[in-house]
Amino acid sequence: MPNTQPSRRAFLQASGVAAGAFVGGQNVFAESTNANPPAKRAIVLFLQGGCSQLDTWDMKPDAPAEYRGEFDSIATATPGYRLCEHMPMLAARTNQFNVLRSVHHGTPSHEAAIHWVLTGYDYPGANTTTKNRNDKPSVGSFVAKVKGPSRPGLPAYFCVPDKGQLGDRVRYADSHFLGMAYSPFESGPIPVDAESPFRVPQPLVMFRDMPVTRFGDRQGLLQQLDNFKRDADASGMMTGMDQFRRTALEMINHPVTQAAIDLSKETRGTRQRYGSNKFGQRALMARRLAEAGVPFTLVNLADNQDWDTHVDNFNAMKTRLLPLLDRAVATLLDELSERGLLDSTLVAVVSEFGRTPKINNNAGRDHWSDVFSVILTGGGLKTGQVLGTSNARAEIPQDRPIHYNDVLATIYRQLGIATDRVFMHEGRPVPILYQGTPIPELI
């Protein structure tokens, strides 16, 4: 596969920023950031592993059996559009969201594709050993950098349950050169059923036997030790650590943050409504964080790579994956709407790629990045649209191709963030996105 990582010249051309725009090392950007954007926050539900487009949003009932698969399609709230029989709740709500069926990018590698989806940048050679950390800042970190927290003590960027992918073998949801101050906070493990209590993550809980005065003394000592290195620190790492620590300390004592992440405050009925499983409880946590005002929440709806269905695809989809996804996403949209939050909360359901159109010899589907599907709604977007088509066997886009970066450009646009804004890293300009334009049909 050719190296699609843009050169410095490509950065400047794609962002529309001239070299003269860099004055005194400051970040200058052509577009103005919208001070009153349609979306105040975003939730990205990540189906790690690669969700099959043919068995969900882009079914092909007229294709040969070895492509079509085992599932029937059902009618939806959108006239003429049908989706998988195992998603009846979402089928009844298609007028509330948009289905993009012609999304594509350039790599079928888990590592590189995950990096692309979470940052907007390809990462050639990404792997679980030598290239297992961000090569560019994640979308959430850029949002945290540009927008900042919405209220005191509350982080701008959360990952549920954590920032790792592929069983924590890679971590592509982090801040890279932006610094530790813009790394995500993690909710910690979420219950896998609707009955178990949620334990607030230990870093956010003050030791019960430590008086506040002693806690303050320890922080003062830590500050003194840090000062030995601070004068010699040219990287800015200590400053980032300071900001991250200050936010963490605010969180420890801040009732708003404590309440936001305490899932045990939800009624049993609400927790059951989302589903007594990890998908449902993680989606509920996302609603709580959005309601508290967190600007960007990334939810890993998988442990390791649940959606990587190389083997036994249809059994896994109909018993373990689709029913749980159906209830969790439908309930999340319902609750956001009922609480008056959907218009100001952009929700995206994404996967790093799709699955091969042809079923393999293990009744599974393999990696496929040439075309896949994405769901977008809320945050001031128009809804009820099905955009783009793939060809007869869901192999390539046929009508209205949508590059994945256009999806990210749409998210940024609704959040009021100019994608041509650039940051300097090692003397080179790095735009928030080097390519991608908002999808006009949605805005």
C-alpha positions as CSV (number, residue, x, y, z in Angstrom):
1,M,0.0,0.0,0.0
2,P,1.5,3.4,-0.9
3,N,2.4,5.8,1.9
4,T,-0.5,8.3,2.1
5,Q,1.0,10.3,5.0
6,P,1.0,13.8,3.7
7,S,4.2,15.8,3.3
8,R,4.7,19.3,4.7
9,R,3.8,20.8,1.3
10,A,0.7,18.7,1.3
11,F,-0.2,19.8,4.8
12,L,0.0,23.5,3.7
13,Q,-1.9,22.9,0.5
14,A,-4.6,20.8,2.1
15,S,-5.1,23.2,5.0
16,G,-5.0,26.3,2.8
17,V,-2.5,28.0,5.2
18,A,0.6,29.8,3.7
19,A,4.0,29.4,5.3
20,G,3.8,33.1,6.2
21,A,0.9,32.4,8.5
22,F,3.3,31.2,11.2
23,V,4.3,34.2,13.3
24,G,6.6,33.9,16.2
25,G,5.8,30.2,16.6
26,Q,2.2,30.8,17.2
27,N,-0.7,28.8,15.7
28,V,-2.6,30.8,13.1
29,F,-5.6,29.4,11.2
30,A,-7.6,30.7,8.3
31,E,-11.1,29.7,9.5
32,S,-12.5,31.1,12.6
33,T,-13.6,28.8,15.4
34,N,-17.3,29.1,15.9
35,A,-18.0,30.4,19.4
36,N,-21.6,29.2,19.3
37,P,-21.5,25.8,17.5
38,P,-24.6,23.6,17.0
39,A,-23.0,20.8,19.0
40,K,-21.8,21.4,22.5
41,R,-20.4,17.9,22.8
42,A,-19.9,14.6,21.0
43,I,-20.2,10.9,21.7
44,V,-18.3,8.5,19.5
45,L,-19.4,4.8,19.9
46,F,-16.5,2.7,18.5
47,L,-17.2,-0.8,17.3
48,Q,-13.7,-2.1,17.5
49,G,-12.8,-5.0,15.3
50,G,-14.6,-4.0,12.2
51,C,-18.4,-4.2,11.8
52,S,-19.9,-5.9,8.8
53,Q,-21.7,-3.5,6.5
54,L,-23.6,-6.3,4.7
55,D,-25.1,-7.7,8.0
56,T,-26.2,-4.3,9.4
57,W,-26.8,-1.1,7.4
58,D,-26.0,-2.1,3.8
59,M,-27.7,-5.4,3.2
60,K,-27.7,-7.0,-0.3
61,P,-30.7,-9.3,-0.5
62,D,-30.3,-9.8,-4.2
63,A,-26.6,-10.8,-4.1
64,P,-25.5,-14.5,-4.3
65,A,-25.7,-16.4,-1.0
66,E,-22.0,-16.4,-0.4
67,Y,-22.2,-12.6,-0.3
68,R,-25.7,-12.0,1.0
69,G,-25.3,-14.0,4.2
70,E,-28.0,-15.5,6.5
71,F,-29.9,-12.4,7.7
72,D,-33.2,-11.0,6.4
73,S,-33.9,-7.3,6.1
74,I,-36.8,-5.4,7.7
75,A,-38.5,-2.2,6.8
76,T,-37.5,1.0,8.6
77,A,-39.0,4.4,9.4
78,T,-37.3,5.7,6.3
79,P,-39.4,4.8,3.2
80,G,-37.6,2.3,0.9
81,Y,-34.7,1.7,3.3
82,R,-34.2,-1.7,5.0
83,L,-31.7,-2.9,7.5
84,C,-30.9,-6.1,9.4
85,E,-33.7,-8.0,11.2
86,H,-31.6,-8.1,14.4
87,M,-31.8,-4.3,14.9
88,P,-35.6,-3.7,15.2
89,M,-35.3,-0.8,17.7
90,L,-33.0,1.1,15.4
91,A,-35.1,0.2,12.3
92,A,-38.0,2.1,14.0
93,R,-35.8,5.1,14.6
94,T,-34.0,5.7,11.3
95,N,-35.8,9.0,10.9
96,Q,-33.7,10.1,14.0
97,F,-30.2,9.5,12.5
98,N,-28.3,9.3,9.2
99,V,-26.8,6.2,7.6
100,L,-23.7,6.7,5.5
101,R,-23.2,3.6,3.3
102,S,-20.3,4.7,1.1
103,V,-17.6,5.5,3.6
104,H,-14.0,4.4,2.8
105,H,-10.4,4.9,3.7
106,G,-7.1,3.4,2.7
107,T,-6.1,0.5,5.0
108,P,-7.5,-2.9,6.1
109,S,-4.9,-3.2,9.0
110,H,-6.5,-3.0,12.4
111,E,-3.7,-0.9,13.9
112,A,-3.5,1.6,11.0
113,A,-7.2,1.8,10.6
114,I,-7.9,2.4,14.3
115,H,-5.3,5.2,14.2
116,W,-7.0,6.7,11.1
117,V,-10.5,6.5,12.6
118,L,-9.4,8.0,16.0
119,T,-7.1,10.7,14.5
120,G,-7.9,11.3,10.8
121,Y,-4.3,10.3,9.9
122,D,-3.0,7.1,8.3
123,Y,-0.1,5.5,10.2
124,P,1.8,3.2,7.8
125,G,3.4,0.3,9.7
126,A,1.3,0.8,12.8
127,N,1.6,-2.3,15.0
128,T,1.3,-3.6,18.6
129,T,5.0,-3.3,19.5
130,T,7.0,-0.5,17.9
131,K,4.2,1.8,16.7
132,N,1.6,1.3,19.3
133,R,1.2,4.9,20.4
134,N,-0.3,7.9,18.6
135,D,1.5,9.3,15.6
136,K,-0.8,12.3,15.6
137,P,-3.2,13.6,18.3
138,S,-6.6,12.0,18.6
139,V,-9.8,13.8,17.7
140,G,-10.7,13.9,21.4
141,S,-7.4,15.5,22.3
142,F,-7.8,18.2,19.6
143,V,-11.3,18.9,20.9
144,A,-9.9,19.2,24.5
145,K,-7.2,21.5,23.3
146,V,-9.4,23.8,21.3
147,K,-12.6,23.8,23.4
148,G,-11.3,23.1,26.9
149,P,-13.5,21.9,29.8
150,S,-17.1,23.1,29.9
151,R,-17.1,23.6,33.6
152,P,-14.7,23.6,36.6
153,G,-13.3,20.2,37.6
154,L,-14.8,18.3,34.6
155,P,-12.4,17.0,32.0
156,A,-12.9,17.9,28.4
157,Y,-12.2,14.4,27.1
158,F,-13.2,11.0,28.5
159,C,-12.7,7.4,27.3
160,V,-15.1,4.7,28.4
161,P,-13.8,2.4,29.9
162,D,-10.2,3.3,28.9
163,K,-8.1,4.7,26.0
164,G,-6.6,1.3,24.8
165,Q,-7.5,-0.7,21.8
166,L,-6.8,-4.3,20.7
167,G,-6.7,-5.4,24.3
168,D,-4.6,-2.3,25.3
169,R,-1.9,-3.4,22.8
170,V,-2.3,0.0,21.1
171,R,-3.4,3.4,22.5
172,Y,-4.4,5.6,19.6
173,A,-6.9,7.8,21.6
174,D,-4.2,9.9,23.2
175,S,-2.8,13.4,22.8
176,H,0.7,12.9,21.3
177,F,2.6,16.2,21.0
178,L,-0.3,18.3,22.4
179,G,0.8,17.1,25.8
180,M,-0.5,15.2,28.8
181,A,-2.9,18.0,29.6
182,Y,-5.1,16.9,26.7
183,S,-4.9,13.1,27.3
184,P,-8.3,11.5,28.0
185,F,-9.5,10.7,31.5
186,E,-10.7,7.1,31.8
187,S,-14.0,6.0,33.4
188,G,-12.5,2.8,34.5
189,P,-14.2,-0.6,34.3
190,I,-17.9,-0.4,33.7
191,P,-20.3,-3.1,35.1
192,V,-21.2,-5.8,32.6
193,D,-24.8,-6.0,33.9
194,A,-27.4,-3.7,35.2
195,E,-27.2,-4.9,38.8
196,S,-23.6,-4.6,39.8
197,P,-22.5,-1.4,41.5
198,F,-20.0,0.9,39.8
199,R,-16.8,1.8,41.7
200,V,-15.5,5.2,41.1
201,P,-11.9,4.8,39.7
202,Q,-9.3,4.7,42.4
203,P,-7.3,7.7,41.1
204,L,-10.5,9.8,41.6
205,V,-11.0,8.7,45.2
206,M,-9.1,10.1,48.1
207,F,-7.8,7.4,50.5
208,R,-10.4,7.1,53.3
209,D,-7.8,7.2,56.1
210,M,-5.9,10.3,54.7
211,P,-7.0,13.6,56.3
212,V,-7.3,16.5,53.9
213,T,-4.3,18.3,55.6
214,R,-2.1,15.3,55.1
215,F,-3.2,15.0,51.5
216,G,-2.3,18.6,51.0
217,D,1.1,18.1,52.6
218,R,1.9,15.2,50.2
219,Q,0.9,17.4,47.2
220,G,3.2,20.1,48.5
221,L,6.1,17.7,48.8
222,L,5.4,16.3,45.3
223,Q,5.4,19.9,44.0
224,Q,8.8,20.6,45.6
225,L,10.3,17.4,44.0
226,D,8.9,18.4,40.6
227,N,10.5,21.8,40.9
228,F,14.0,20.3,40.8
229,K,13.3,19.3,37.2
230,R,11.1,22.1,36.1
231,D,13.7,24.7,35.2
232,A,15.5,22.2,32.9
233,D,12.3,21.0,31.2
234,A,12.2,22.3,27.7
235,S,9.7,19.8,26.4
236,G,6.7,21.1,28.2
237,M,6.1,17.7,29.8
238,M,6.1,19.0,33.3
239,T,3.6,21.8,32.4
240,G,1.3,19.2,30.9
241,M,1.7,17.0,33.9
242,D,0.9,20.0,36.1
243,Q,-2.3,20.7,34.3
244,F,-3.3,17.0,34.2
245,R,-2.6,16.7,37.9
246,R,-4.5,19.9,38.7
247,T,-7.6,18.6,36.8
248,A,-7.3,15.3,38.6
249,L,-7.1,17.0,42.0
250,E,-10.2,19.1,41.1
251,M,-12.0,15.9,40.2
252,I,-11.2,14.2,43.4
253,N,-13.1,16.9,45.4
254,H,-15.6,18.1,42.8
255,P,-19.2,16.8,43.4
256,V,-20.1,17.5,39.7
257,T,-17.5,15.1,38.4
258,Q,-18.1,12.5,41.1
259,A,-21.8,12.5,40.3
260,A,-21.2,12.4,36.5
261,I,-19.2,9.2,36.6
262,D,-21.1,7.4,39.4
263,L,-23.3,5.0,37.4
264,S,-24.8,3.7,40.7
265,K,-26.8,6.9,40.9
266,E,-29.0,5.6,38.0
267,T,-32.2,3.7,38.8
268,R,-32.4,0.0,38.2
269,G,-35.0,0.6,35.6
270,T,-32.8,3.0,33.6
271,R,-29.9,0.6,33.7
272,Q,-32.1,-2.2,32.5
273,R,-33.5,0.0,29.8
274,Y,-30.0,0.3,28.2
275,G,-29.4,-3.5,28.5
276,S,-27.9,-5.6,31.2
277,N,-24.6,-6.0,29.4
278,K,-21.4,-4.0,28.8
279,F,-22.7,-2.3,25.7
280,G,-25.7,-0.9,27.5
281,Q,-23.9,0.2,30.6
282,R,-21.1,1.9,28.6
283,A,-23.7,3.8,26.5
284,L,-25.4,4.9,29.7
285,M,-22.1,6.2,31.1
286,A,-21.7,8.2,27.8
287,R,-25.1,9.8,28.4
288,R,-24.2,10.7,32.0
289,L,-20.9,12.3,30.8
290,A,-22.7,14.2,28.0
291,E,-25.3,15.4,30.5
292,A,-22.6,16.6,32.8
293,G,-21.1,18.6,29.9
294,V,-18.0,16.6,28.8
295,P,-17.2,18.0,25.3
296,F,-15.9,14.7,23.9
297,T,-16.5,11.1,25.0
298,L,-15.1,8.0,23.2
299,V,-16.9,4.8,24.1
300,N,-15.2,1.5,23.2
301,L,-18.2,-0.9,22.6
302,A,-15.8,-3.8,22.6
303,D,-13.3,-5.6,24.8
304,N,-10.3,-6.2,22.6
305,Q,-12.0,-6.6,19.1
306,D,-15.4,-8.1,19.5
307,W,-16.5,-7.1,16.0
308,D,-13.6,-8.9,14.3
309,T,-15.7,-11.8,13.0
310,H,-13.4,-13.8,10.9
311,V,-15.1,-17.0,12.3
312,D,-18.8,-17.7,12.9
313,N,-19.8,-14.2,11.9
314,F,-23.5,-14.8,11.8
315,N,-23.9,-16.5,15.1
316,A,-21.8,-13.8,16.9
317,M,-23.8,-11.0,15.2
318,K,-27.3,-12.3,16.0
319,T,-26.6,-13.6,19.5
320,R,-23.9,-11.4,21.0
321,L,-23.5,-8.2,19.0
322,L,-26.5,-6.8,17.2
323,P,-29.2,-7.2,19.8
324,L,-26.9,-5.5,22.4
325,L,-25.9,-2.7,20.0
326,D,-29.6,-2.2,18.9
327,R,-30.8,-1.6,22.4
328,A,-27.9,0.4,23.6
329,V,-27.8,2.9,20.7
330,A,-31.6,3.2,20.4
331,T,-31.9,3.9,24.2
332,L,-29.1,6.4,24.1
333,L,-30.8,8.4,21.3
334,D,-34.1,8.2,23.1
335,E,-32.7,9.4,26.4
336,L,-30.7,12.2,24.9
337,S,-33.9,13.3,23.1
338,E,-36.1,13.0,26.2
339,R,-33.6,15.1,28.2
340,G,-33.3,17.8,25.5
341,L,-29.7,17.0,24.8
342,L,-29.7,15.4,21.3
343,D,-29.9,18.7,19.4
344,S,-26.7,19.7,21.1
345,T,-25.0,16.3,21.3
346,L,-23.5,14.8,18.1
347,V,-23.5,11.0,18.2
348,A,-21.4,8.8,15.8
349,V,-21.3,5.1,15.5
350,V,-18.1,4.1,13.8
351,S,-15.9,1.1,13.1
352,E,-12.3,1.0,11.9
353,F,-13.5,-0.7,8.6
354,G,-16.1,-3.1,7.3
355,R,-15.9,-6.8,6.4
356,T,-15.3,-8.7,3.2
357,P,-18.3,-9.0,0.9
358,K,-17.6,-12.7,0.3
359,I,-18.0,-15.1,3.2
360,N,-14.9,-17.1,4.0
361,N,-14.6,-20.8,4.7
362,N,-15.1,-20.3,8.4
363,A,-18.5,-18.7,8.0
364,G,-16.8,-15.3,8.7
365,R,-15.9,-12.2,7.0
366,D,-12.4,-10.6,6.9
367,H,-11.1,-7.0,6.9
368,W,-12.5,-4.6,4.3
369,S,-11.8,-0.8,4.1
370,D,-13.0,-0.1,0.6
371,V,-16.5,0.6,1.8
372,F,-18.3,0.5,5.1
373,S,-21.0,2.3,7.0
374,V,-21.2,5.1,9.7
375,I,-24.1,6.5,11.7
376,L,-24.3,10.2,12.5
377,T,-26.9,12.2,14.3
378,G,-27.6,15.0,16.7
379,G,-25.5,18.1,17.2
380,G,-27.6,20.2,14.8
381,L,-27.3,17.7,11.9
382,K,-30.2,17.1,9.6
383,T,-31.5,13.5,10.1
384,G,-33.4,10.7,8.4
385,Q,-31.1,10.5,5.4
386,V,-29.4,7.4,3.9
387,L,-26.4,8.8,2.0
388,G,-24.3,6.9,-0.6
389,T,-24.6,3.4,-2.0
390,S,-22.2,0.6,-2.6
391,N,-22.2,-1.7,-5.6
392,A,-24.3,-4.8,-5.8
393,R,-22.0,-6.8,-3.5
394,A,-20.9,-4.0,-1.1
395,E,-17.4,-4.1,-2.5
396,I,-16.8,-0.4,-3.4
397,P,-18.8,2.9,-3.2
398,Q,-21.1,3.3,-6.2
399,D,-22.9,6.6,-5.5
400,R,-21.7,9.5,-3.4
401,P,-18.4,8.2,-2.0
402,I,-17.6,9.6,1.4
403,H,-14.0,9.5,2.7
404,Y,-13.8,8.9,6.4
405,N,-12.1,12.2,6.9
406,D,-15.3,13.9,5.7
407,V,-17.0,12.2,8.6
408,L,-14.5,13.7,11.0
409,A,-14.7,17.1,9.3
410,T,-18.4,17.1,9.9
411,I,-17.9,16.3,13.6
412,Y,-15.4,19.1,14.0
413,R,-17.5,21.5,12.1
414,Q,-20.6,20.9,14.3
415,L,-18.4,21.3,17.4
416,G,-17.2,24.7,16.0
417,I,-13.6,23.6,15.4
418,A,-11.8,24.8,12.3
419,T,-10.0,21.8,10.7
420,D,-7.4,24.0,9.0
421,R,-6.0,25.1,12.3
422,V,-2.4,24.0,12.6
423,F,-0.1,23.2,15.5
424,M,3.7,23.1,15.2
425,H,5.4,19.8,16.0
426,E,9.2,19.5,15.6
427,G,9.2,22.5,13.3
428,R,6.5,21.2,11.1
429,P,2.9,22.3,10.7
430,V,0.3,19.7,11.7
431,P,-3.3,20.6,10.8
432,I,-6.2,19.2,12.8
433,L,-7.2,17.4,9.5
434,Y,-5.0,17.4,6.4
435,Q,-8.0,16.4,4.2
436,G,-11.8,16.2,4.5
437,T,-14.7,18.5,4.1
438,P,-18.0,18.5,6.0
439,I,-20.8,16.5,4.4
440,P,-23.1,19.2,2.9
441,E,-26.3,17.0,2.9
442,L,-26.1,16.8,6.7
443,I,-25.5,20.5,7.7
